[in-house]
Amino acid sequence: MYCCGLITAQKEPVPLKSIDVELEVKDHVATVVSTLNYENKEDNPVEAVFIFPMPGDAAVCHFSAKIGQTEIVAEVKEKQQARDEYDDALSSGQQAFLLEESEQSPDIFRLSVGSLSPGESASIRLEYVTELSVEADDGLRFCLPAVLNPRYQPQGSTGVQVTSIPASLVPYSLSFSARVSSPRPISKIESSCSLDPLQYLNTDQTQATVKLAAGHKFDKDIELLIYYKDAHKPTAVVEAGQSSAEAGTLMGDPVVMVSLYPEFPQSVMSSLASCGEFVFVMDRSGSMSGACIKNAKDTLVLLLKSIPVGCYFNIVSFGSRYEHMFPKSVAYTQKTMEEALKKVEQMDANMGGTEILQPLKQIYSQPCIPGQPRQLFVFTDGEVGNTKEVIDLVKTNSASHRCFTFGIGEGASTALINGMAKQGGGHAQFITGTDRMQPKVMQSLRFSLQQAVTDISVRWDLPMGVSAIVLSPQLTAIFQGQRTLFYAQLTGQSSDTADGSMTLKYSLAGQPSEEKLNFNVRPAEDTGLAIHRLGARTLIRSLEMEERERGEGQDGDTKKKVVDLSVQSGVSSSFTSFIAVNKDNGKTIQGPLMHRNIPVPMMMRCGGMPVLHGCSAPLRLMADAAPMAEMNAKSCGPRARSKGMPGLKAFGFSKPAALKKKSLKKCAVAEHSESPRDPLLQLVSLQKASGCWVMDPSLAASLEKTIKEVENSKPAVADKEVWATILALIWLHGFKMDLKEEWELLAMKAASWLRAQSAACVTECVEAGNSLLGCSVQKDALGL
């Protein structure tokens, strides 16, 4: 049997009718308001359960329900207390609404809408704030998750089974609009989805609106890329506290958010490290099939050509099991590189589920190589269910490595990708839609080769009587030109001056450096509470990790701090939930209560196509202010839930049994015919580990010349490898400058090899090469 999505497997209607999303962006902080509209067209009261994704670093700060003219605003309460109140309300015939964060991953939420009477409608409003991440091209990325892939649960763990429906059959609509404002002009806004034209609201172009074009298909996340002029300008925003909150508390005092973009000296940036142990961890689960695995393999080729001579490397593949390309990391030589490239060519997405924890444990168990800093590059679609456990493991081993992560495809877990990079002192990237993976990966490789920043500290210089309580965790990594955010509570008052400053100090290549920003400590007017909530979210996440490190039952003080802070700030946590009970209607809802799980669009990638899975078991899935995966819907019959029933105790995900079989089996989708190899990758694949190219027919073909033309154009005194390498560099500079960030490192390696040859005919070769290829590249531009 297959779910059609418009009705449940039992031919029951789905109560969710539409989702409206309003986004407000102020500089690099986004506030998202989602309204979910429900209607019960059945003859019995229903409980609708909707599980949906959120950005992993979002601070959920408001939840309310409107039934007719009555609006009920939810309160934040300790999780078990909230669940008890929800069950009590439904058992007594009252309406109740419960919103809670998954205990396995902070980017998944469950919304329970209890006891909608026959014919009754309800509007659920939830609000969250989040920081916008900075992309490689300086765009600020906002992503509204619209795809929730099933989270693979390791064997032995419990979870709710999930199945999928085609995106075209999602039974509810979505509207999306955005308003953007910044002190700096807005250059442009791009999206992976079709947008109506950008509308500027003033002449200096610092405010603009944009809307999602009609007819949105639920087959991708809604992604906006916002570009400002002077994007790297440091800023400090001081937000006033809540007038009703007590002075001296987080919500009662002002909070400052400082944004810095450290710029390192050119002398340091031009001398990248020539050592390191690079471990490339590749997700080869069934969900990586099609374009995902092909792009990942192409990127591995580029990485293997770009890492420096003198380093060590290994490739670890994982799925339901894991395997190493080499028993331990090996020295980077022509022989080991060729062996690795042959094995990469044979890679496929055929290793089953997505169990990343065990391969990471095995990597960390191996001793580090002296003088070779360990760098982990993790490529995954992020479909795991034990997110917090994985992140905790990375943090435990953070002193021995840096972790760079890449979320591939729609629905990759932001909590997993960002969390691993943050705790591993690395950098996170997301590759969706038609994004080229290579420039983002090469940016991270440059970060990994950048000399490590040490002795990081922060100093606050504030007016007499004012002090800073830092809300952000200790910084472990700083990268050239990448934004670094700090949150601090400003407590106390000063009648003298309003001038303050924050100084970030660190050591780079043995040289002390600092970044200083002056700011006014007096709060700006009408700023809302977004920064307070982000500061609270930052502190809550730190305390939650501290609690997990101590272990359950060890110390209740940290959990109590989280609950108190969550209740005070109105920001969700793993220990609290939002609960709303309608006690004012005076009516008891009659009839057996029917349980309805809301379907959400979910992309099960197979050769790049969505596929449909049978739903023999109840499914649960989710979607947010945008859609995502699916859920089954079964009639629960008359309601007889007792307090603490497992249905509300926890929720997780596992692939349906049919999907857990070896390699998720081969999907019944025709394989696409092999497309011709990208000309850039073709040339790159011919480079030797030392950095040079050899003169042969393959190189000539990559340059679109015959081997005879290449041989006849070679200056008589030139060495063949010198000539071939200069031709390759001229071709890169002459025809692929738009992709320079992808080949820059391997070109530097080639130039370094050429300099080591001390060839006397370089100038003559450059002139002859330009003549052969029809270019006009200067010798200096080649780094010679």
N, C-alpha and C positions, 0 to 999 in steps of 0.2 A: 504494500500500500504506500502511496505517496501523499504527502501533504500538499495541498494546492495553495495554502497561504491565506486565501480569502475566508475560509472557514476552517475549523479544526478537523481532526481526523474523524470526529463524531458528528460532522456537519453542523457544528455550532458556530455562530457568528463571533467575530473578534470585536471586543468592545472599544479598542483604541481607534479613533477616527482620524486625528490629524495632530501634527506637531508644528508649532510655530516657534522660531528661534530669532531672538534679537541679540546682536553682538554690538557692544560698545568698546572701542579701543581707544585708550588714552596713552599716547606714546607707546610703551611696550607692555602695558597691562591691559588685559581683556576682561570684560565683564559679560557673561553670557546669561541670558534669561530664556528659559525654555518653557513653553506652555503645552501641556499634553491634554488633549480633549477626548473624553471618554463618553460613550453612550451605551446604555444597556437596552438592547432591543429584544431581549428574551422575556419569557414569562415568569422567570424566577430571579431573585436577587443573585448577583454575581460578585465574586472576588477576582479582580484582574491583577495578574502578576507580570510585571514588565522588568526585565533585566537588561541593562544597557551599559555601554562604555562611556568613560569620561577620560579627559586628559589625566595622566597619572599624577601630575603635580597640581591639579586643580584644588581649590578650597571651596567646597560646597557650603554655602552660607545662608540659604533661604529655601524654605519649602512650605507651600501653602496649597489649600484646596478651596475651590469655589463651587458650591452646589446651589443652583438658583441664585438668590441674592445673598446667600450666607457665605462668608469667607472665613476659613479656619486656618490660622497660622500655626505651623508646627513648632514644637519646642525640641531642643536637643536634650536627650536624657541618656543615662547609662543604658547600654544595649539590651541587657536582659530585662531591665525595668520597662523599657519601651516595648519590647516584644510581649511582655505580660499584659501591659495596658492595651495593646492592639488585640490580643486574643480575648481579653475580658470584654472589650467593647463589642467585638463581633459576636461573642457568645451571648451577650445581652441584647442583641438586635440593633446596636448602634453602628453608625458609619465611622470608619477609622482609616487612617492613611499612614503607612510606614515606609521610610526611606533609609536604607542602610548600605554601608560599604562592605564589599567582600572581605572575608578574613584572610583570603589567599592573595588578593591583589588589590591595591588601592585604586585601580583604574576601572573597576567594575562595581556597579551599584544595582540594587534591587528595590523596586518600587511596588508596594502592595496597596491596591485600592480596594478597600473592603466594604462589602454590602452596598452595592449600587442597586437601588430598587428597580423593578421593571419600568422601562420607559424613561428612567432618570439619566441626566447628563451631569458630568463633573469636569472641571478644568483644574489640572494640577500645574502649579507654577514652581519651578525650581531655578535657583540662581547659583552660579559659581564664578570665581575669579581665578585667573591664571596668568602667568608670565608668558610672553611670546619668545620663543627661542630664536637665535640668530643663525641664519643659514650661511653657507660658504660664500655666497655672493652678497652678503650683508642684508638680505631681505629678512623681515621678521615673519616667522611662520605661525599662523593660527590654524589649528586642525580641529574640526568638529567630527568626532568619530562617527562614521556612518556604517561601518562594517565591523562586526564582532565575529572573529573566527573562533571556533571551538578551542578551548584551552586544554591542551593535552595533560592528563593527570598521570604521573608515574604509577607503576604497578603498586597496588596495595593501598593507594589513597582513594578517598571517597569523593564522588562528585556527581553532579546532575548530568545526565546524558543530553546531548545536543544534536539536533539535526538541522538541515538547512532548507530554505525555500529559494527559488529563483528571485533575483532582485526585481524582475518585472511583475511579480505577483504580490508585492508588499501591499497589504490592505489599508494603508493609511497614507496621507499626503504630508509633505513637508514644505514649509515656507521659511526663508532665511533672508535676513537683511542685516547690514552692518553699517555702523557710523564710526568713522575714524577721525581722531583729532590729535594734533601734536604741536609742540612749539616750533617744529621745523616743517617746511613744506613737504607735502606728500608727492613723491615723484610718480608713482604708479601703484596699482594693485593688480596682481595676477592671481589666477585660480586654476585648479585642475578641473573645475566645473564651469559650465556656461554661466556667465554673468550678464546682467544688464549693464549698459555703459556707466562708467564712473561719473558721479555728479559731484562737482566741487561746490561748497557752500559759501566760500568767500574768495576774494580776489587774490589773497596771498597763498591760497591752496593749502592751508593748514587744517582744513576740515573737509570731509567728503563722505558720501554715502554710496553704497552699492548693494544690489540685490541679486539673489539667485534667479536665473532665468526660469521661466515656466517649464514644466515637464521634466523636472529632475528625476533621474533614474537612481535607484538605491544600489549602485554598483561600485561606489568609491566614497572615501572620506571626502568631506568638504574642506578643501585646503585653500587658505588665502596667503599670499605672499605680499607683504606691505613694504614698500621702499620709501624711506625718508632721505632727504638731502642732509648731509653732515650727520650720517647715522652714528658715527663713532664719538659723538660729543658726550663727555661725562655729564651726568645729571644727579641731582639730589632733590627728592620730593619729601617734604615734611607734611604729614597729614594730622589734622586735629583729632583728639580723642572724642569718644562718645560723651555727650553732655550728661547723660543719665548714669554713666559708669563712674565708679569711685576713682578718685585721683590716686596714683601710685599703682594702679592695675594696668595690664596691657591695653585694655579697651578704653581706659580713662585717660591715659597719657598720650602725647603725640608719638607717632612712629615715623621714622625716616627710612626711606629706601634709597640707597646710593648705588649708582650704576657707573662702573669704570671700564675702560677699554685699554688695558696696558699696551704700550708700544715699546718694543725692545730695540736696543741699538742695532743698526744695520750690520755692524761688525760681528755681532753675535749671531744674527739671523743668517748671514752668508756662510757660516761655518757649522754645517749640520754634522751631527754625530756620525761616525763611521763604524759604529759597533752596536750590538744589541742582539737579543734573542727574540725573534718574531714568531709567535705562535698564532697561526690563522685557524680559527675555530669555525667550521662551516656546517650550517644546518642543512642536512640532506633528507629531512623528513618528507613524506609524501606531499605535504602542502606546499613545498618549495618547487613543485614540478613546473614545466613550461618555461616561460620567459625568466622567472626568478632564478632558477638554477643556471640558465645560460648566462645571464648577466653576472652572476656571482663567479662563474668559471672564468669569464673574460677578465673580470676584475682581479682574480687571483693571478692570471698571467701577467697583468700590468704590475702587480705588487712584486711578483717574483723577479721581474726585470728591474725594478726600481730600488729594491733594498741594497744597501751598500756592501761592497766587497769587505770581507773581514767580519761579517756578522754570522749568526746562527739562525736556523729557522726550522719549523715543522708545521705540518697541516694536520688538524684533528677534525674528522667528520663525525657527526652524531645524528642519531634518530632515536629509535627504541634501544639501540646499542651505540657504541662508539668505536672508532678505530683510528690509530695513528699512522701517518704516512711513513714515519721512521720511528723506531723504538724510543729514541730520544732526539732532541734537536741536534741537527748536524751543521757543520761548517758550510757556508754558502760558497760553492764552487761550480764550475761548469758542469761537472758530472752530477752533483746532487740537484742542481737546477733542472737539468734535462730529465732526470728521473722523475722529479716532481711534476714537471710539465706533462709528461706522458700520462701520469696517474690522474692529473687534473682533467685531461681530455676525456678520460673514461668515467668521470664522476657523473652520477645521476641522482635524482631525488627518489631514492629507493630504499631508505633505511627506516621506514615506519613512522613512529610517533616523534614527539619533540621532548626528549629527556636530556636536558643540558646539565643537570646537577652533577651526575657521576663523571662525565668527562672533565668538568672543571675541577672536581676533587682530585682526579688523577693527575692533571696538569700541575696543580698546586703541590702535590706530593713529591714531584720531582725536584731535586735541588737546582737552584739557579746556577748559571755558569758565571764564574768570577769575571768581572770586567765587562759583562754583557747584560745590560739591564733588560729585564723581561718585559715584553710588550704583547698584550693579548689583543687580537682583532677578532671580534665575534660577529658573525653574519647570521641573522635569523629572522624569520617572520614573526617571532615573539609569541607563538601559540603555546605557552606553557601555563600550567595551573599553579605551580609552586613558586610564584614570583618572589615573595618575601624571603623564602629560604635561599633562593639563588643569590639575591642581593646581599643577604647577610654573609654568605660564603665569600663573596667578592670583597666585602669590607674586612672580614677576618684576615684575608691575605693581601690587603692593600699595601702593606709595607714592602712586599716582594715583587710588585709589578705595577704596570699601568694598563687599564682596560679601555679599549676603544670599541664602541658598539655601532651596529648598523641595522636598523629596522627596515625590513624589506617587504614591500607590498602593503595593500590596504589592511587595516585592522591589526597591525603590529602593536604589541603592548607598549604603550609609552612608559608605563611604570617600570617594566623590565629594562627597556633600552636605556632610558635616562638614569634609572637607579643603578644599574651596573657601572655605567660610565662615571657617574658622580662618586660612587663609593670606591671605584678603582682609579680615581685620579686621572681619568681620560676624558674623552669627548664623544658625544652621541650624534648620530646622523640618521635621518629617515629618507628612504628612497621609495617614492610612490609614483603611480601613473607612468608617465613617459620620462621621468627623471633619469638622467644618466648617472649610474652608480659611481663611475670612475672618478669624476672630479671631487666628489665628497670623500671618497676613500683616500684619494691622494692628499687631500687637505689633512686628513687625520694622520697619514703617514708622515707628513711634514711635521705635524705636532709631536709625533712620537720621536722624531729625530732631533727635535729641538732640545737643547740642553735643559735638564730638569731645574725647575725653580725651587729653591730651598729657603729655609728660615723665613717663612711667610708670617707676618704679623700685621695687626691693625691697631692704629692709635687714634683715639678721638680727642680732639681739643675743643672743649665746649665752654660757654660762659660760666662764671662762678655760680654755683648753686644748681647747675644742670649736669646730669651724668647719663651715660649711655649703658643700657642693659642689652647686650648683643643677643639677638634672636637666631642668627645664622650659625650653622656649625663651623668649626675650624676649617679654613681653606686648605686643600691638599694639592691643588694644581692651578696654575695660571698659564694661559696660552696667548701668544702674540695676537693682538687685535680682537680677542674674544671677550665678550661682556662678562664682567664679574659683578654679582649682585650681593649687597649686604642689607640686612634689616636690623634696626635697633630701636628699642623703646627709649624715649627721652624723658627722664623723670626729674622732677624738681622744677624750679622757676628761677629766672634771673631778671632783675630790674635794670641791669646795667646795659649790656650789649646783646645783640642777637646774632653776632658772628660766630660761626663754628667751622670746624674742618674735620675731615677724616683722611688719614694717611695710610696707604697700603705700602708696607715695606717688604722687600724680599731680596734674595741673593741670586744672581744669574751669572754663570761662568766665573764664579769667585768675586764678582763685582757687586757691591750693594746698590740697590735701586729703590726708587719709591715713586708712587703716584699719589698726588695730593689733590683734594677737591674742597674748596671753600663753599659754605652754604649758610643760609639764614635759618636759624633754628625755630623761628616763629612759623606756625603752620599756615599754609595757604588756605584760602576760604573755599567752601563748597567743594571739598575734594572727596566726600563720601568716606567709606570705610574699607575700600579695596586693599589698601596697603596694610592696614591693621590685620585684615583677614589673611593676606599672604604671609605676613610676619608670624601670625598665629599658626598657620599651616606649616611653615618651616620649622617652628619649634615643636609642634606636635609630632611631625615625622621623626625628628631627632629623638624625642622621648620614647616614641614607639619602638624605634630600633634599640634604644638602650634597654627597654623592657624585654625585648626578645633576646638580647644578649645575656641578660641575667637569668632568663628561663622562667617559665610559668611557676607561680607559687613561691618564688624566692623572695620577692619584695613587692608589697602592694603599693608602696609610696609612689613609684613612677607611674603606675596605671592611674592612681588617684589624681596625680598632677595632670595627666592627659585628659581625664574625664572633666576635671574642674576647668581646665583651659578651654576645652571644647564647648562646654556649657556656657562659660563666660563669653567666649568670642562668637558663638553660634556657628562654628566651623566643624564639619564632620570629622570623625576619626574612626579607627578600627574598633574602639571601645564604646562608641556612642551611636545613636540613631536619631533621626527626626521622627517624632510621633505627633499626629494630630487626631483628635477625636471630636466628632460632631455631637455635642451634648444638648444642643438647643432646639432640635426639631421636635422633640417631644413624642416622636412616633417610634414604635418598635417595628423593625422590618420583619415581615412574615415570610415563611416559605423556606424550602431547602436552599442552602447557599451553594452555588455552583462555582467551581474553581476554573479560571481561564488564564492560560499563559499566552502572552502577546507574542506573535511571531515578529522577528526582525530580520532584515536582509543580511545575509552572510555569504561572503564569497569563498566558496571552496575551490581553490585554484587547481586546475587540472589541465595542463596544456594551455593555460591562459583562459579557460572557459569555466563559468560557474556550472556546478553539477548538482543534481538533486539526489538526496539520500532518503531511503525509506525511514518511516518513523513508526516503529513498532513499540517504542517505549516513550514515556512522557519526556518531552524536552523542555529545556528552559534556556532562554537566551536573553539577549538584550540589545537595546539601542538607546541613544540619548537624544538630546536635542537634535539628534540625527539618528537614523536607523542603523540596524546592524544584523543580528543573527536571528536565528529563529528559536521558537520554543514550541513544544507540543502543547496541546490543550486537551485535557481530559476532564470529564465531569467527575467531580469528587463526591457526588452524591450529597446527602444531607451532611451539614457541617458537624464534625465531632472532634474538633482539634482540642487537645489538652495543652496546657502551658508547657513551653519548652519543646514542642513537637519538632522533630528534625527538620521539617520543611522550613522553619524559620530560624533554626539554630545556626545554620551555615549554608553556604551554597558555593559550588565550584563547578568545574566543567570537565568532561571527559569525552573523547571521541566515541561515537557509537561503535559497538563491537565490530561491526563490519569494517570500520575504518582502522581498527587497531591491528588488523592482520598485517603481516609482513609487508612493509613498504606501502601501506594503505592500498595495496594491490595496484595494478596498472589501471588507470581510469579508462573507461570505454570511450575515449575521445581519439579521433584520428591524429596521429603525429603530424606536426607541421613539417613540410619539406625543409631541409636545411638551407638557411639563407646564406648568401655569400658573406664571407668574413669581412668585417669592417677594415678598410685599408690601413687605418692607423694601427689597429691591433695586429694586422698582418705584418707590418713593418716591425712593430715592437717585439713580436714573437721570434724574430730572427736575431735579436740582439744577444750577444754572449754575456755571461755573468760578469766578465771583466769590464763590460761597457762598450766593447767594439762590435762592429759588424764585419762579416766576411763577404768577399766579392763572389757571388754565385748567381745562378739563374733565378733563384727565389727572390733575392734582393732586387735584381733587375726588374722582375715582374712587379714587385711592390712599388717600384719607382715608375712603372708603366714604360719601361724601356726593355730592349733586348740585351742579352749578355754581351753581344758583340758591340753594341753602342756604348755600353758602360766601359768595356775593355779598351776600345779605340779612343775614348775621351780621356783616359787616365794619363796624366803627365808621366813621362818616361821614367823619371827618378823616383816616383811615388811608390811607396809600399802598398800592396793591394788592400790590406786591412785598414790602413790610414785613409786611403782613397774611398773605400766603401763606407767608413764611419763618417767622413766629412759629407759624402753624398746624403746619407741618412739624416744628418743634422740639418743640411740645407733644405731637404724636403720637408722636415718638420717645421722649420721656421718659415718656409715659403708657402706651404699649403695648409698647415694645421695650427696657425697661431691662435685661432678661436678656441682650441682645445689645449692650450699651453699648460694649464694647470694639471692636465693628465699626464703629460710626457716630460715635464720640466725636470723631475728628479733623475729619470733615466738619461736625459740629455746632459745633465751635469756630470753623471757618471761617465758618459762617453767623452765629454770634453776633458775630464780628469785623465782618462786613459790616453787621449791624444797628447796631452801635455807631457805625460810620462814617457812617450815615445821620442820626444825631442826631435821630431821630424823637421827637416829643413825646408820642405816643399809645401808647407801648409797654405801659404798665400796663393801659390800657383794652383793647388788643388781646389781652393775655394773659388777662384776665378773660373777654372774649367768646369767645376760642378754647377755653378750658376749658369754657365753657357749651355751645358747639357740639359738641365732641368727647366731653363727659362725663368730663372729667379734672379734676384738682385740682393741677396743676403750678404751683409757685411761680416767680415771675419770677427770683429769684436762682438757682434751679436751672438756668435756661436760659443762665446766664452773662451776663445783661444787667444 
